[in-house]
């Protein structure tokens, strides 16, 4: 069992905008169909807590699974809300970036992040094809100290917000190199990515990063498809220990704190070979 990334050659600002609108529409439609399920779960939990004898909705096998499902969908609502509320602001940030100017500003970045944003060393992240909004936020966080990093922080000091926008715009237009999944880790990795672990409260990665790992640029949730497994592994462990703490509302820290080393390694491997191809058609 193996997963291969296909080249993301179809990106354009227009297509990205269309994809963002379609994403909002699909999330809105999806959430409308879940309100009845929410009501069933909430009524059941309320009855259970009050000592009632209300039957569990038949689609769930236990109170723990019901709560886990509700938590997953609450995260989904948060994602949809973030998309709608931040869409205009994120679009403005992306529009302000000049990819041509950004290309001239990334010479120092290639030592770690590689040509065109495809890091050759797996301890460093690939930036090619990443959402401009997400890159911009991370650069701002490095500069402010919200994301502590001894190597990145000092390099951000002389750069301006416009520099960050231009660099982000440049990397977002680049084509990411393919990645593959270790077959030995694929089954567990896919199970965690798509369904989480109800027994320990680990929510599915798809709630924020999408079924194909494409992320949600307007909400500043990164594209993870094709990212180096070694980098993902160390990032999740950083969230787990709190060494990295610039995630909105502690969302990643909460998830990672419930994950075992085996789960982190497996889901990192699965994501490395995940594909978000083909992009939506105009």
C-alpha positions in Angstrom: 0.0 0.0 0.0 1.6 3.3 -1.1 0.6 6.8 -1.7 2.2 9.2 -4.2 1.8 12.9 -4.6 1.0 14.3 -8.0 2.5 17.6 -9.2 0.4 20.6 -8.2 0.8 22.3 -11.6 -2.7 23.7 -11.7 -2.4 26.5 -9.1 -3.4 30.0 -10.1 -4.7 32.9 -7.9 -8.1 32.6 -9.7 -8.3 28.9 -9.2 -7.3 29.3 -5.6 -10.1 31.8 -5.0 -12.6 29.5 -6.6 -11.4 26.6 -4.5 -11.8 28.7 -1.3 -15.4 29.6 -2.2 -16.2 26.0 -3.0 -14.7 24.9 0.2 -16.8 27.3 2.2 -19.9 26.2 0.3 -19.2 22.5 0.9 -18.5 23.0 4.6 -21.7 24.9 5.0 -23.7 22.2 3.2 -22.1 19.5 5.2 -22.7 21.1 8.6 -26.4 21.7 7.8 -26.8 18.0 7.5 -25.3 17.3 10.9 -27.5 19.4 13.2 -29.9 16.6 13.8 -27.0 14.3 14.7 -25.8 16.9 17.2 -29.2 17.2 18.7 -29.4 13.4 19.2 -26.0 13.3 20.9 -26.7 16.3 23.2 -30.1 15.0 24.2 -28.5 11.6 25.0 -25.7 13.1 27.1 -28.0 15.4 28.9 -30.3 12.5 29.8 -27.3 10.3 30.8 -25.9 13.0 33.1 -29.3 13.5 34.7 -29.6 9.8 35.4 -32.2 9.3 32.7 -32.7 6.1 30.7 -32.6 7.6 27.3 -31.5 5.3 24.5 -28.3 6.0 22.8 -28.8 7.1 19.1 -28.3 3.9 17.1 -25.4 5.2 15.0 -23.2 5.3 18.1 -22.1 2.3 20.2 -21.1 4.1 23.4 -21.2 7.4 25.2 -17.5 7.8 24.6 -17.9 7.5 20.8 -20.9 9.9 20.8 -18.8 12.5 22.7 -15.8 11.9 20.3 -18.1 12.4 17.3 -19.6 15.5 18.7 -16.1 16.9 19.4 -15.0 16.2 15.9 -18.0 18.0 14.4 -17.6 20.9 16.8 -14.1 21.3 15.4 -15.6 21.2 11.9 -18.0 24.1 12.9 -15.0 26.0 14.2 -13.2 25.5 10.9 -16.2 26.6 8.9 -16.6 29.7 11.1 -12.9 30.5 10.7 -13.2 30.2 6.9 -16.2 32.5 6.7 -14.9 35.1 9.2 -11.3 35.3 8.0 -11.8 34.9 4.3 -11.8 38.5 3.4 -8.7 39.3 5.6 -6.8 36.3 4.3 -7.6 37.2 0.7 -6.3 40.7 1.3 -3.0 39.3 2.7 -2.5 37.0 -0.3 -3.4 39.7 -2.8 -0.8 42.1 -1.2 2.1 39.6 -1.9 4.2 39.8 -5.0 5.6 36.4 -6.0 8.1 38.0 -8.4 9.5 40.2 -5.7 9.4 37.3 -3.3 11.6 35.2 -5.6 14.4 37.8 -5.2 14.1 37.7 -1.4 14.4 33.9 -0.7 18.1 33.4 -1.5 19.0 32.8 2.1 16.0 30.4 2.5 17.3 27.9 0.0 20.0 26.6 2.3 17.4 24.8 4.4 14.2 24.9 2.4 15.8 23.9 -0.9 15.3 25.1 -4.5 11.8 26.5 -5.0 10.8 25.6 -1.5 11.4 21.8 -1.7 13.6 21.1 1.2 16.2 18.3 0.5 16.8 17.5 4.1 13.7 16.0 5.8 14.2 17.8 9.1 13.2 21.0 7.3 9.7 21.6 5.9 8.8 21.9 2.2 7.3 25.4 1.6 6.4 24.8 -2.1 2.7 24.9 -2.6 1.9 26.0 1.0 -0.9 28.5 1.5 0.4 32.0 1.4 -1.7 33.0 4.5 -0.2 30.2 6.6 3.4 31.1 5.6 2.8 34.7 6.3 1.5 33.9 9.8 4.4 31.7 10.6 6.9 34.3 9.5 5.1 36.9 11.6 5.1 34.5 14.6 8.9 33.8 14.2 9.5 37.6 14.3 7.3 38.3 17.3 8.5 35.3 19.2 5.1 33.6 19.3 6.8 30.7 17.5 10.2 30.2 19.2 13.0 29.0 16.9 16.7 29.9 17.4 17.4 29.8 13.7 14.4 31.4 12.2 13.8 34.1 14.8 16.9 36.2 14.2 16.6 36.0 10.4 13.1 37.6 10.6 14.2 40.7 12.5 15.3 42.8 9.5 12.4 41.8 7.3 9.2 43.7 6.9 5.6 42.5 6.7 5.7 43.2 3.0 8.7 41.0 2.7 6.8 38.3 4.4 3.8 38.7 2.0 6.1 38.5 -1.0 8.0 35.5 0.2 4.7 33.7 1.1 3.3 34.6 -2.3 6.4 33.2 -4.1 6.4 29.8 -2.2 2.7 29.3 -2.6 3.0 29.3 -6.4 5.8 26.7 -6.5 5.3 23.0 -7.3 5.9 20.6 -4.5 8.0 17.4 -5.1 6.3 14.0 -4.6 6.4 12.0 -1.4 5.6 8.4 -0.5 4.3 6.5 2.4 6.0 3.6 4.2 3.6 0.7 3.6 4.2 -0.6 7.1 2.8 2.6 8.6 0.0 3.2 6.1 -2.9 1.4 7.9 -2.5 3.0 11.3 -1.6 6.3 9.8 -4.7 6.5 7.6 -6.9 5.3 10.5 -5.6 8.2 12.7 -5.7 10.7 9.9 -9.2 10.0 8.8 -10.9 8.8 12.0 -8.7 9.8 15.0 -8.7 7.6 18.1 -12.0 7.7 20.0 -10.5 5.7 22.9 -8.0 8.5 23.7 -9.8 11.5 22.4 -7.6 12.1 19.3 -9.6 13.9 16.7 -9.3 13.2 13.0 -6.8 15.3 11.1 -9.3 15.7 8.3 -11.4 18.2 10.4 -8.8 21.0 9.7 -6.5 19.6 7.0 -9.1 18.1 4.8 -9.4 14.5 3.4 -6.6 15.1 0.9 -4.3 17.1 3.2 -4.9 20.3 1.2 -5.5 22.4 4.3 -7.6 25.6 4.5 -5.7 28.7 3.5 -8.4 31.2 4.6 -8.3 29.7 8.1 -4.5 29.5 8.1 -4.6 25.7 8.4 -1.6 24.4 6.4 -1.4 22.1 3.5 0.2 18.9 5.0 0.0 16.6 2.0 3.5 15.6 0.8 5.3 17.1 3.8 8.4 15.4 5.1 7.5 12.7 7.7 10.5 13.5 9.8 9.5 17.2 10.0 5.9 16.3 10.8 7.0 13.9 13.5 9.1 16.5 15.2 6.4 19.1 14.8 3.7 17.0 16.4 6.1 16.1 19.3 6.8 19.9 19.7 3.1 20.6 20.0 2.8 17.6 22.5 5.5 19.0 24.8 4.4 22.7 24.3 7.8 23.6 22.7 5.7 24.9 19.9 2.7 26.9 21.0 1.5 29.2 18.2 -1.5 27.0 17.3 -4.9 28.8 17.5 -6.6 28.0 20.8 -4.2 25.2 21.5 -5.9 23.0 19.0 -2.8 21.1 17.9 -1.4 20.9 21.4 -4.6 19.3 22.6 -4.6 16.7 19.8 -0.8 15.9 20.0 -0.9 15.5 23.8 -3.2 12.5 23.3 -1.1 10.8 20.7 1.5 8.1 21.2 4.9 8.0 19.5 3.6 5.2 17.3 0.6 7.1 16.2 2.7 10.2 15.5 5.2 8.3 13.4 2.4 6.5 11.5 0.3 9.5 10.7 3.4 11.4 9.7 4.3 8.7 7.2 0.8 8.6 5.8 0.7 12.3 5.3 4.1 12.3 3.5 2.5 10.3 0.7 -0.9 11.9 0.7 -2.0 13.7 -2.4 -4.3 16.7 -2.8 -4.3 16.4 -6.6 -6.1 17.2 -8.8 -7.0 20.8 -7.9 -10.6 21.9 -8.4 -11.4 22.9 -11.9 -12.3 26.5 -12.6 
